[in-house]
Amino acid sequence: MDDNMIDELVADEIVAFEADRAWIDAHIETLRKEYADYWIAVQDGKVIARAADVGELLGKVPNLARACVEFISPSAPTLPL
């Protein structure tokens, strides 16, 4: 495998991760209702695993390199002004 092919594969993984991160942002209110206080793993716009403990979650995800892992808080954080 040459360097250009590796660069393309890495770029594809970054794009997929960013898409999953954007999916979480777009669906955060629904995710809060269903997964509040849980860690979730998202891949290809789908929740593929959940757990109360991040270590447990990591053990459930078959390919961590392809998953976006996020803690879902029950409410939006408030920022002091």
HELIX and SHEET records of a PDB file:
HELIX    1   1 ASP A    3  ALA A   26  1                                  24    
HELIX    2   2 ILE A   28  TYR A   35  1                                   8    
HELIX    3   3 VAL A   54  LYS A   60  1                                   7    
HELIX    4   4 LEU A   64  ARG A   66  5                                   3    
SHEET    1   A 3 LYS A  46  ALA A  51  0                                        
SHEET    2   A 3 TYR A  38  GLN A  43 -1                                        
SHEET    3   A 3 CYS A  68  ILE A  72 -1                                        
END                                                                             
